[in-house]
Each structure stands twice: as structure tokens, then as C-alpha cells.
Amino acid sequence: MSLTFFNKHTLAGRWEMVWAHGTLLAERGRRGYRIQLYDMGDFFAEVWSNPETQIIGLIRGLASKRALEPYTNKINLIDMMCW
């Protein structure tokens, strides 16, 4: 799946793809949102949700390595390696 294909879908469609194919890597908070980072294979996806209502407000695909900077201290690379 490509980032372009992912981003062309509706919020519900992107959530279905994340749920089916994503691997949760890290979680952080910002401005009252819970933001979860998923590995989607060729790109990453962020899922923004309200922790009180569990309503998802935004799902976006990320290709830029700069977009991953907020997660660098939260990801354990050893856990991601296949032994």
C-alpha cells in the first residue's frame, strides 16, 4: 500500500487500513489528544483521538522523517527487531 493510496481514503477507510495492517509503535499526547503512531510498511500513520470520548478526529499518513521526531524518545528499536 502506498501513502498516496492511503491518503485518498476517507477517515473511516484510513482507520480500517490502520486497524488491519498497522503496527502500533508509540503514543504521545498533545493539546488534549492521544496520538498513536503506526508502522504501515512503507510509511507511518498517526491516529489522533480524544481520550475522553474515544472519537478519532484525524488520521494522517507520514512520509517525512521529521514528522517522527516527537516519537524518538518513545520508540524502543530493540522491540522492533526480529530475532
VMD Tcl script that draws the C-alpha trace (Angstrom):
set ca {
  {0.00 0.00 0.00}
  {1.29 3.44 -0.84}
  {0.99 6.68 1.09}
  {-0.93 8.25 -1.80}
  {-3.46 5.39 -1.82}
  {-3.85 5.66 1.96}
  {-4.38 9.43 1.97}
  {-7.05 9.28 -0.77}
  {-9.43 7.38 1.51}
  {-11.94 8.74 3.98}
  {-11.21 8.85 7.70}
  {-13.14 5.59 8.13}
  {-11.22 3.97 5.27}
  {-7.87 5.02 6.69}
  {-8.86 3.67 10.11}
  {-9.76 0.30 8.56}
  {-6.33 0.14 6.89}
  {-4.52 1.08 10.11}
  {-6.53 -1.48 12.07}
  {-5.86 -4.24 9.52}
  {-2.25 -3.51 8.57}
  {-0.70 -1.16 11.13}
  {1.65 -1.96 13.97}
  {1.48 0.38 16.95}
  {4.90 1.87 17.65}
  {4.38 4.72 20.11}
  {1.88 7.03 21.73}
  {2.03 10.63 22.85}
  {-0.29 13.40 23.92}
  {-0.78 16.89 22.56}
  {-3.44 19.55 23.13}
  {-5.82 17.10 24.74}
  {-5.43 14.43 22.05}
  {-3.94 10.96 22.25}
  {-1.75 10.47 19.18}
  {-0.72 6.96 18.22}
  {2.00 6.21 15.66}
  {1.61 3.12 13.49}
  {4.06 1.45 11.11}
  {2.25 0.84 7.84}
  {5.15 -0.78 6.00}
  {6.22 1.90 3.51}
  {5.08 4.86 5.64}
  {3.78 5.75 9.07}
  {0.30 6.82 10.18}
  {-0.78 8.99 13.09}
  {-4.18 8.46 14.68}
  {-5.44 11.45 16.70}
  {-8.25 10.69 19.14}
  {-9.97 12.27 22.12}
  {-9.07 10.13 25.14}
  {-12.32 11.00 26.92}
  {-14.73 10.18 24.08}
  {-12.51 7.76 22.08}
  {-13.58 9.63 18.92}
  {-10.96 9.72 16.17}
  {-10.57 13.21 14.75}
  {-7.65 12.76 12.36}
  {-5.65 10.02 10.68}
  {-2.76 11.08 8.52}
  {-0.04 9.27 6.66}
  {3.53 10.44 7.17}
  {6.49 10.07 4.84}
  {8.81 12.68 6.32}
  {11.37 11.55 8.87}
  {10.99 14.94 10.58}
  {7.41 14.01 11.44}
  {8.80 11.16 13.55}
  {10.89 13.41 15.82}
  {8.23 13.67 18.59}
  {8.45 9.88 18.96}
  {12.20 9.34 19.04}
  {12.38 9.02 22.81}
  {9.32 6.74 22.94}
  {10.25 4.04 20.42}
  {12.33 1.07 21.53}
  {14.15 -0.10 18.41}
  {15.14 -3.41 20.04}
  {11.44 -4.31 20.28}
  {11.09 -3.71 16.52}
  {13.87 -6.09 15.52}
  {13.12 -9.67 14.52}
  {15.49 -12.08 16.26}
}
mol new
graphics top color blue
foreach p $ca { graphics top sphere $p radius 0.5 }
foreach p [lrange $ca 0 end-1] q [lrange $ca 1 end] { graphics top cylinder $p $q radius 0.2 }
display resetview
